[in-house]
């Protein structure tokens, strides 16, 4: 009975050592993650092999595994930048990014796990300053938001081209101008709108006046042609026709033959 603990002691020690080694050697890569292996007694960061995929892995206890999230992530940025005329503009933007999976080892070796602060944030800030500096506050407020969004994306992507990071999108969520500038721009836009409306009314009135002038000219020309074609003989014939129609009416009347100024009958009677 006294010898049993002495015999079992080595096995207990070995079991404890195995548990410690297994604990140190077991690595679990979660969903949406990948691992970069660092060989302590080898070449260091493994860059010539694919990253360690999701799941359970056994590695030598003297090696290390650095876990990275490889899903798309989002960065929110509030930046104060200057417009082309030197006014301070606040841009609220977000960037969608993810590490390049196949280059995860190179990313870890060159930038490390804080690559967001080292390259992505400086890149988007630099691009925003460069792009916004090309436009006036009026352009940023009215018609150029989509343009600056596309340009910031293009310039940021160019900066990150060889940084083992994939930029998927840049979204400009808001452009905030100083209140005095914003009010001045809104006032200017209202004045421009009123001016356009006034010009429209002038054009409409001018067209209506031209239409009326053309109609009046047409009537005047028609009357001139009619006057030129009416001879005394035609007028006399028309008068005779009218007299005959009146004479056929049932109303009582007196007809004086040949007593008119032009020799036409004069009709007297109840109407």
Secondary structure by P-SEA (a helix, b strand, c coil): cccccccaaaaaaaaaaaaaaaaaabbbbcccbbbbbbbcccccccccccccccccccccccbbbbbbbccbbbbbbbbbbbcccbbbbbbbbbbbbbccccaaaaaaaccccccccccaaaaaaaaaaaaaaaccccccccccaaaaaaaaaaaaaaaaccccccccccccccccccaaaaaaaaaaaaaaaaaaaaaaaaaaaaaaaaaaaaaaaaaaaaaaaaaaaccaaaaaaaaaaaaaaaaacccccccccccccccbbbbbccc
